[in-house]
Amino acid sequence: METARWSTALLTAGIETPLFYLFGYRRIGDCLWFALINIMSNLLLNDVLRAAPLELCFWGMMLSGEFAVVVLEFALCLCLMPSVRPSGNGRLFLAVFCTNLVSFLCGVVWALSLA
C-alpha cells in the first residue's frame, strides 16, 4: 500500500510538472518546487480520501479535495517560488488549476478503464 501511495504521487507529479513547464515556468527551481508541492499535496489528499466515508459522497469529497489541493498548491507556489511575481498570480493560478484538471481527468479515465 505504501508503494502505491508513492507511485500515485510520483505519477501525478510526472503528469503535472511538464504541463507546468509548458505554462512558461521554465526555471529548474520552479519545476522542482512544483513537483515537490505536487507530491506532498497528492499524498495528503489521498490520505484524507482514504479516511473519509467515500461511499456516502464520493464525488463531493473528491471535487472538494481537488479544489483544496488547487488552493494549497497555488499558495505554496506563491510562498516558495521566488521567481513568481505578484503581478503573475492569474497566470500561476491558471497553470495550477489546469495541471490539476488534466491529472484529475487522467485519473478518471484510468479508473474507468479498470472498471
trRosetta pair geometry for C-beta under 8 A, 3 or more apart (Angstrom, degrees):
i j d omega theta_ij theta_ji phi_ij phi_ji
1 4 5.6 -53 -152 33 36 113
1 5 6.7 42 150 -24 65 100
2 5 5.7 -48 -154 28 35 115
2 6 6.7 24 154 -9 65 105
3 6 6.0 -61 -151 43 33 105
3 7 6.0 36 152 -24 68 109
4 7 5.5 -52 -140 36 31 114
4 8 6.3 32 160 -19 64 105
5 8 6.1 -60 -155 35 24 108
5 9 6.4 19 153 -15 62 110
5 43 6.2 63 171 -124 107 85
5 46 6.2 171 -134 103 85 144
5 47 7.9 42 -136 -63 129 82
6 9 5.6 -55 -144 39 34 111
6 10 6.0 30 159 -16 68 108
6 43 7.9 12 -90 -91 53 110
7 10 6.0 -58 -144 41 27 106
7 11 6.1 28 156 -20 64 110
8 11 5.8 -55 -144 37 27 111
8 12 6.3 30 156 -20 63 106
8 42 6.5 -165 121 162 90 124
8 46 6.4 101 98 -77 144 157
9 12 5.8 -54 -150 35 29 112
9 13 6.5 26 153 -14 63 106
9 38 7.7 145 -173 127 77 76
9 39 4.5 72 164 -147 114 71
9 42 4.1 157 -118 92 76 128
9 43 5.1 4 -87 -55 140 83
9 46 7.6 -110 -64 7 91 139
10 13 5.7 -53 -146 40 34 110
10 14 6.1 38 151 -24 65 107
10 39 6.7 23 -78 -110 52 108
11 14 5.3 -54 -147 36 31 116
11 15 6.6 29 153 -18 64 102
12 15 5.9 -55 -151 34 32 107
12 16 6.1 11 160 -5 68 115
12 38 6.1 -161 118 163 100 108
12 39 7.6 152 73 -94 104 49
12 42 4.7 155 59 -97 154 149
12 103 5.1 76 -145 -172 79 144
12 107 7.9 4 -94 -61 98 119
13 16 6.0 -64 -133 48 29 100
13 17 5.4 30 172 -26 70 114
13 35 4.6 75 -169 -151 122 78
13 38 4.4 138 -99 99 83 127
13 39 5.1 -13 -52 -60 136 83
13 42 7.3 -112 -41 -3 84 144
14 17 6.7 -35 -114 29 18 107
14 18 7.6 14 175 -6 47 104
15 18 7.4 -81 -176 36 22 98
15 19 7.0 9 148 -9 61 118
15 99 7.7 146 118 -172 81 83
15 102 6.6 -160 155 114 113 104
15 103 4.5 134 95 -99 135 97
15 106 5.9 -137 -135 32 159 163
16 19 5.6 -65 -153 42 39 113
16 20 6.1 45 152 -27 73 104
16 34 7.4 -138 123 152 103 109
16 35 8.0 159 83 -103 95 58
16 38 5.3 180 74 -129 139 149
16 99 4.0 84 -148 170 91 115
16 100 6.9 28 -113 -70 130 48
16 102 7.3 153 -96 70 69 106
16 103 5.2 -37 -59 -41 98 136
17 20 5.4 -48 -146 32 34 117
17 21 6.6 41 151 -21 63 100
17 31 5.6 83 -169 -166 103 90
17 34 5.7 143 -115 102 80 111
17 35 4.6 11 -87 -80 136 93
17 38 6.7 -127 -58 16 88 157
18 21 5.3 -48 -152 32 38 118
18 22 6.5 39 150 -20 66 102
19 22 5.4 -51 -150 35 37 113
19 23 6.7 41 149 -22 64 100
19 95 7.7 160 130 -165 87 80
19 98 6.9 -144 159 114 128 97
19 99 4.4 159 93 -109 128 91
19 102 6.0 164 -89 48 165 152
20 23 5.7 -51 -156 29 34 114
20 25 5.3 -41 157 55 86 125
20 30 7.7 -154 145 135 119 99
20 31 6.4 152 96 -116 119 74
20 34 4.9 173 155 156 172 164
20 95 5.7 82 -128 169 67 117
20 96 7.9 34 -106 -83 103 52
20 99 5.5 5 -60 -78 80 152
21 25 6.2 -94 -103 73 34 73
21 26 6.0 76 -155 -101 77 60
21 31 5.7 21 -75 -99 96 124
23 91 7.1 153 169 170 109 92
23 94 7.3 171 -145 100 132 91
23 95 3.8 126 148 -112 171 113
23 98 7.3 145 -79 62 129 130
23 99 7.6 -83 -21 -48 135 108
24 91 7.3 -32 54 168 132 133
24 95 7.8 -112 40 -85 84 136
25 30 4.5 -126 174 131 105 141
25 31 6.5 151 120 -65 99 72
25 34 6.9 98 114 -37 147 146
25 81 7.9 -29 -150 -161 127 153
25 83 8.0 133 -145 94 86 123
25 84 8.0 -10 -115 -82 115 94
25 92 8.0 77 -68 -111 128 79
25 95 6.6 93 -13 -173 122 166
26 30 7.5 48 54 54 20 128
26 31 7.6 2 -151 -40 22 116
27 30 4.3 86 68 4 96 106
27 31 7.0 -173 89 -6 50 84
27 83 5.5 103 14 14 157 170
28 31 5.8 -60 -150 40 33 109
28 32 6.2 32 154 -19 68 107
29 32 5.7 -54 -144 37 30 110
29 33 6.3 30 157 -17 65 105
29 81 7.5 145 122 -132 94 78
29 83 7.2 123 80 -7 115 126
30 33 5.8 -55 -148 38 29 110
30 34 6.2 30 154 -20 64 108
30 81 5.1 57 -118 -139 83 124
30 83 5.8 -76 -64 53 117 128
30 84 7.4 123 -120 -48 118 91
31 34 5.6 -52 -144 37 31 113
31 35 6.3 34 155 -21 64 104
32 35 5.7 -52 -147 35 31 111
32 36 6.4 28 155 -15 64 106
33 36 5.8 -59 -149 40 31 109
33 37 6.1 31 155 -18 67 108
33 77 7.1 123 123 -120 117 65
33 80 5.1 176 -160 122 133 118
33 81 5.4 -180 81 -76 156 90
34 37 5.7 -54 -143 39 30 111
34 38 6.0 34 154 -23 63 110
34 73 7.9 55 -145 -170 72 109
34 77 6.6 28 -95 -104 81 108
34 81 7.7 24 -53 -70 83 133
35 38 5.5 -57 -148 37 28 116
35 39 6.4 30 155 -21 64 103
36 39 5.8 -50 -146 33 31 110
36 40 6.4 29 156 -15 63 108
37 40 5.9 -60 -151 40 29 111
37 41 6.2 21 157 -14 67 110
37 73 5.4 116 143 -133 121 79
37 76 4.7 161 -130 107 127 137
37 77 6.4 -100 11 -63 176 75
37 80 7.0 176 -66 49 122 147
38 41 6.0 -57 -141 39 27 105
38 42 6.2 28 159 -20 63 109
38 73 6.8 42 -84 -119 62 127
39 42 5.9 -58 -148 37 27 111
39 43 6.4 25 156 -17 63 107
40 43 6.0 -57 -149 36 28 109
40 44 6.3 26 154 -17 64 110
41 44 5.5 -54 -145 39 33 114
41 45 6.1 33 157 -19 67 106
41 69 4.8 113 167 -145 124 93
41 72 5.6 156 -113 96 120 126
41 73 5.5 -50 -37 -66 164 96
41 76 7.9 -153 -54 18 117 148
42 45 5.9 -53 -142 37 28 108
42 46 6.2 22 161 -13 63 110
42 69 7.7 59 -74 -137 48 137
43 46 6.1 -61 -146 41 26 107
43 47 6.3 28 156 -20 63 108
44 47 5.9 -58 -150 35 28 111
44 48 6.5 26 155 -17 64 106
44 69 7.9 160 78 -101 107 91
44 72 7.9 -90 78 126 149 169
45 48 5.8 -57 -150 37 32 110
45 49 6.2 27 155 -16 67 108
45 65 5.0 113 -149 170 102 115
45 66 7.5 63 -144 -78 147 48
45 68 7.5 158 -100 80 100 106
45 69 5.4 -14 -67 -73 136 123
46 49 5.6 -52 -141 39 34 111
46 50 6.3 39 156 -24 64 104
47 50 5.8 -52 -148 32 30 112
47 51 6.6 20 156 -12 62 109
48 51 6.0 -67 -153 41 30 105
48 52 6.3 30 153 -28 67 112
48 65 6.2 173 90 -120 129 121
49 52 5.6 -54 -140 29 33 114
49 54 6.4 46 -174 -77 81 123
49 61 6.3 129 -119 140 81 120
49 62 7.0 49 -115 -92 128 68
49 65 6.1 -4 -65 -86 102 171
52 61 5.2 158 127 -145 155 149
53 56 4.8 33 121 7 108 117
53 57 7.7 60 95 26 84 80
54 57 7.4 -106 -154 66 37 48
54 58 4.7 52 177 -100 87 78
54 61 5.9 -111 -114 52 72 150
54 62 8.0 60 -138 -46 106 91
55 58 6.8 13 -103 -51 20 100
57 60 4.0 -35 165 44 108 122
57 61 5.5 117 102 -25 87 92
58 61 6.1 -67 -151 39 23 106
58 62 6.1 18 158 -18 65 113
59 62 5.4 -53 -139 40 33 113
59 63 5.9 26 164 -14 68 109
60 63 6.3 -58 -141 41 24 102
60 64 6.1 16 163 -10 62 112
61 64 6.2 -61 -140 43 24 104
61 65 5.9 28 158 -22 63 113
62 65 5.8 -60 -149 37 24 113
62 66 6.4 23 155 -18 63 106
63 66 5.6 -50 -144 35 33 111
63 67 6.4 37 153 -21 64 103
64 67 5.5 -48 -148 34 35 115
64 68 6.4 38 151 -19 64 103
65 68 5.6 -53 -149 36 32 112
65 69 6.4 36 150 -22 64 104
66 69 5.4 -50 -148 33 35 116
66 70 6.6 39 152 -22 65 100
66 100 6.3 145 -170 161 96 121
66 104 5.7 36 -126 -96 144 140
67 70 5.8 -51 -153 31 33 111
67 71 6.6 29 152 -14 65 105
68 71 5.8 -56 -150 39 33 110
68 72 6.1 32 153 -18 67 110
69 72 5.7 -56 -142 41 30 111
69 73 6.0 27 160 -17 66 109
69 100 6.2 158 105 -133 114 140
70 73 6.1 -56 -142 40 25 107
70 74 6.2 27 157 -20 62 110
70 93 8.0 64 169 -159 103 76
70 96 5.7 127 -154 132 75 105
70 97 5.5 45 -146 -97 132 66
70 100 5.3 -127 -84 34 91 164
71 74 5.8 -56 -147 36 26 112
71 75 6.3 24 156 -16 63 108
72 75 5.9 -58 -148 38 28 108
72 76 6.2 22 157 -14 65 110
73 76 5.8 -57 -143 41 30 108
73 77 6.1 34 157 -23 65 106
73 96 5.0 169 105 -153 115 124
73 100 7.2 169 33 -60 153 127
74 77 5.8 -54 -148 34 27 111
74 78 6.6 28 153 -19 62 105
74 92 6.6 120 -142 129 84 101
74 93 5.4 29 -126 -107 134 73
74 96 4.8 -164 -76 58 82 168
75 78 5.8 -54 -153 34 31 113
75 79 6.4 22 154 -13 65 110
76 79 5.7 -59 -144 42 34 108
76 80 5.6 1 169 3 72 119
77 80 6.5 -69 -126 50 22 90
77 81 5.2 -8 -174 6 66 125
77 84 6.2 87 148 -37 90 164
77 92 5.9 -178 114 -176 137 123
77 96 6.5 -143 -1 -73 150 128
78 81 7.2 -45 -98 43 10 92
78 84 6.1 -111 -115 99 47 141
78 89 7.1 21 -98 -113 118 95
78 92 7.1 119 -71 125 81 158
81 84 4.4 65 99 -8 111 110
84 88 6.0 -130 -165 76 71 119
84 89 7.9 83 165 -84 110 56
84 92 5.7 50 -148 -84 128 144
85 88 4.7 85 62 4 84 107
86 89 6.3 -9 -172 -37 45 107
88 91 4.9 -49 -172 44 82 115
88 92 5.7 87 127 -26 87 100
89 92 5.5 -57 -144 39 33 112
89 93 6.1 33 158 -20 69 104
90 93 5.9 -52 -146 36 28 108
90 94 6.4 30 154 -18 62 107
91 94 5.6 -54 -148 37 31 113
91 95 6.3 33 153 -21 65 105
92 95 5.6 -53 -148 35 31 112
92 96 6.3 27 156 -15 66 106
93 96 5.8 -56 -145 40 32 108
93 97 6.0 31 156 -18 67 110
94 97 5.8 -56 -142 40 27 111
94 98 6.0 21 162 -15 65 111
95 98 6.1 -59 -140 40 24 105
95 99 6.2 21 162 -16 63 110
96 99 6.2 -57 -143 38 25 107
96 100 6.3 20 159 -13 61 112
97 100 6.1 -67 -153 41 25 107
97 101 6.2 26 153 -22 65 110
98 101 5.5 -52 -143 35 32 114
98 102 6.4 32 159 -19 65 103
99 102 5.9 -52 -149 35 30 110
99 103 6.5 21 157 -10 64 108
100 103 6.0 -58 -143 42 32 104
100 104 6.0 36 155 -23 66 108
101 104 5.6 -55 -145 36 28 114
101 105 6.3 26 157 -16 64 107
102 105 5.9 -57 -148 38 29 108
102 106 6.4 32 152 -20 64 105
103 106 5.4 -48 -146 35 36 116
103 107 6.4 40 152 -21 64 103
104 107 5.7 -56 -154 35 31 113
104 108 6.5 31 150 -19 65 103
105 108 5.5 -49 -146 34 36 113
105 109 6.4 36 155 -17 66 103
106 109 5.8 -54 -147 38 31 110
106 110 6.2 33 152 -21 64 108
107 110 5.5 -53 -145 37 31 114
107 111 6.2 31 156 -19 65 106
108 111 5.8 -54 -146 37 29 110
108 112 6.3 26 156 -16 64 108
109 112 5.9 -58 -146 40 29 109
109 113 6.3 30 155 -23 64 108
110 113 5.8 -58 -149 34 29 111
110 114 6.7 24 154 -17 63 106
111 114 5.9 -60 -153 35 32 109
111 115 6.7 37 150 -31 65 104
112 115 5.6 -48 -149 22 37 117
